[in-house]
Amino acid sequence: MQQTQLRSVPTTPKPLTLEDLYRQHRVRLLGLARKLVDDMASAEDVVQDAFAALHRNWGGLRDESAAAAYLSAAVVNGSRSMLRRRKRARDYVPPHEAPARSAESLALLTTDQQAVMDALAQLAPRQREVLVLRYYGGMTEAEIARATSISQGAVKSTASRALDKLERLMADHRPAHYRQSA
């Protein structure tokens, strides 16, 4: 008996497609992203973005075998970006906008109080914050520095400039007999 040996004819491997990569690596990449961002919906977004980026750059891919490594790196980088965006969103403090005063509250203010409120409204936001925290909030310079995330020296200089400007703004509202003696 003679065995017939079949020779394997060298065949060129079928080129890898994006669909093949998706089937082979999607679950692993989702697990990786899920562990990094701790949220399945965000993990799915990160993986989808990685595959979309690979699709956009498919023609520039030099080595198809590097596609899996590219996807892993894209998922890690996408997860980092997602975490940075989350941190920025948590840390964001919207700029303070002075609430509009009601007609009733304006009617209850004395002329002097109204003049002070109008002058305060004309100060720069940081100057207004420092003066309000100091004189209305009763905070020390150190407490104001902590609350506004500026140095204590900056609190002092800001308060000084704000008081100077407030004095200039209030000069127009002083009664005539005070202006002459000053």
C-alpha positions as CSV (number, residue, x, y, z in Angstrom):
1,M,0.0,0.0,0.0
2,Q,1.3,3.2,-1.0
3,Q,0.2,6.2,0.8
4,T,-0.5,9.2,-1.2
5,Q,0.9,12.2,0.3
6,L,-0.9,15.4,-0.3
7,R,1.2,18.3,-0.5
8,S,-0.2,21.4,0.9
9,V,-0.2,24.0,-1.7
10,P,0.9,27.3,-0.3
11,T,-2.0,29.6,-0.3
12,T,-2.0,33.2,0.5
13,P,-4.0,34.0,3.6
14,K,-7.3,35.8,3.0
15,P,-6.8,39.5,3.9
16,L,-8.1,40.4,7.2
17,T,-11.2,42.6,7.1
18,L,-12.6,45.1,9.6
19,E,-15.6,42.8,10.1
20,D,-13.2,39.9,11.0
21,L,-11.4,42.2,13.5
22,Y,-14.7,43.2,15.0
23,R,-15.9,39.7,15.5
24,Q,-12.5,38.6,17.0
25,H,-11.8,41.5,19.3
26,R,-15.0,43.3,20.2
27,V,-15.8,41.4,23.4
28,R,-12.2,41.7,24.6
29,L,-12.1,45.4,23.9
30,L,-15.4,46.0,25.5
31,G,-14.2,44.2,28.7
32,L,-11.0,46.4,28.6
33,A,-12.9,49.6,28.2
34,R,-15.5,48.6,30.8
35,K,-12.8,48.1,33.4
36,L,-11.2,51.5,32.5
37,V,-14.3,53.7,32.4
38,D,-16.6,51.7,34.7
39,D,-19.7,52.2,32.6
40,M,-20.9,49.9,29.9
41,A,-22.5,52.6,27.7
42,S,-19.3,54.7,27.8
43,A,-17.2,51.5,27.1
44,E,-19.3,50.8,24.0
45,D,-18.8,54.4,22.8
46,V,-15.0,54.1,23.3
47,V,-14.9,50.7,21.4
48,Q,-17.1,52.1,18.6
49,D,-14.9,55.1,18.3
50,A,-11.8,52.9,18.1
51,F,-13.3,50.8,15.3
52,A,-14.4,54.0,13.5
53,A,-10.9,55.4,13.7
54,L,-9.5,52.2,12.4
55,H,-12.0,52.2,9.5
56,R,-11.0,55.8,8.6
57,N,-7.3,54.9,8.7
58,W,-7.6,51.4,7.1
59,G,-5.9,52.5,3.9
60,G,-2.9,53.8,5.8
61,L,-2.5,50.7,7.9
62,R,1.0,49.2,7.0
63,D,0.5,45.9,8.6
64,E,-2.9,44.3,9.1
65,S,-1.5,42.2,12.0
66,A,-0.9,45.5,13.9
67,A,-4.6,46.3,13.6
68,A,-5.5,44.5,16.9
69,A,-2.7,46.4,18.7
70,Y,-4.0,49.6,17.2
71,L,-7.5,48.9,18.5
72,S,-6.2,48.1,22.0
73,A,-4.2,51.4,22.1
74,A,-7.2,53.3,20.7
75,V,-9.4,51.9,23.4
76,V,-6.9,52.8,26.2
77,N,-6.5,56.3,24.8
78,G,-10.2,56.7,24.3
79,S,-10.9,55.6,27.8
80,R,-8.3,58.1,29.2
81,S,-10.0,60.9,27.2
82,M,-13.4,59.9,28.5
83,L,-12.1,59.9,32.1
84,R,-10.5,63.4,31.6
85,R,-13.8,64.7,30.2
86,R,-15.7,63.3,33.2
87,K,-13.2,64.9,35.6
88,R,-13.4,68.3,33.8
89,A,-17.2,68.1,33.9
90,R,-17.2,67.3,37.7
91,D,-14.7,70.1,38.4
92,Y,-16.4,72.7,36.3
93,V,-17.8,75.6,38.2
94,P,-20.0,77.8,36.1
95,P,-19.2,81.5,36.2
96,H,-21.1,83.3,38.9
97,E,-23.9,85.4,37.5
98,A,-25.5,87.9,39.9
99,P,-29.2,87.1,40.1
100,A,-31.5,89.9,39.0
101,R,-33.0,91.7,41.9
102,S,-36.7,91.8,42.2
103,A,-38.7,95.1,42.2
104,E,-39.7,94.4,45.8
105,S,-36.2,94.0,47.0
106,L,-35.1,97.2,45.2
107,A,-38.0,99.1,46.8
108,L,-36.9,98.0,50.3
109,L,-33.3,99.2,49.9
110,T,-32.4,102.6,51.2
111,T,-30.8,105.0,48.8
112,D,-27.3,104.3,50.3
113,Q,-27.8,100.6,50.1
114,Q,-29.0,100.9,46.5
115,A,-25.9,102.9,45.7
116,V,-23.6,100.2,47.2
117,M,-25.4,97.4,45.3
118,D,-25.1,99.3,42.1
119,A,-21.4,100.0,42.7
120,L,-20.8,96.4,43.6
121,A,-22.4,95.3,40.3
122,Q,-19.9,97.4,38.4
123,L,-16.9,95.6,39.9
124,A,-15.0,92.8,38.2
125,P,-16.4,89.4,39.3
126,R,-13.4,88.5,41.4
127,Q,-13.3,91.9,43.1
128,R,-17.0,91.6,43.9
129,E,-16.5,88.0,45.2
130,V,-13.7,89.1,47.6
131,L,-15.6,92.1,49.0
132,V,-18.9,90.2,49.4
133,L,-17.1,87.3,51.1
134,R,-15.2,89.7,53.4
135,Y,-17.8,92.2,54.4
136,Y,-21.1,90.4,53.9
137,G,-19.8,86.9,54.6
138,G,-17.5,87.8,57.4
139,M,-14.8,85.6,56.1
140,T,-11.1,86.1,56.9
141,E,-8.5,86.6,54.1
142,A,-7.3,83.0,54.6
143,E,-10.9,81.7,54.3
144,I,-11.5,83.7,51.2
145,A,-8.3,82.4,49.7
146,R,-9.4,78.9,50.2
147,A,-12.9,79.5,48.9
148,T,-11.8,81.3,45.8
149,S,-8.6,79.2,45.1
150,I,-6.4,82.3,45.0
151,S,-3.5,83.2,47.3
152,Q,-3.9,85.2,50.4
153,G,-1.8,87.9,48.9
154,A,-4.1,88.0,45.8
155,V,-7.1,88.3,48.2
156,K,-5.4,91.4,49.9
157,S,-4.5,93.1,46.6
158,T,-7.9,92.3,45.0
159,A,-9.7,93.7,48.1
160,S,-7.6,96.8,48.1
161,R,-8.2,97.5,44.4
162,A,-11.9,96.8,44.8
163,L,-12.3,99.1,47.7
164,D,-10.5,101.9,45.8
165,K,-12.8,101.4,42.8
166,L,-15.9,101.2,45.0
167,E,-14.9,104.5,46.7
168,R,-14.6,106.1,43.3
169,L,-18.0,104.7,42.2
170,M,-19.6,105.8,45.4
171,A,-18.3,109.3,45.2
172,D,-21.1,110.3,42.9
173,H,-23.7,109.1,45.3
174,R,-22.5,111.1,48.4
175,P,-24.6,114.0,49.6
176,A,-23.1,117.4,48.7
177,H,-22.0,118.3,52.2
178,Y,-19.9,115.1,52.4
179,R,-18.2,115.8,49.1
180,Q,-17.1,119.3,50.1
181,S,-15.5,118.2,53.3
182,A,-13.7,115.2,51.8
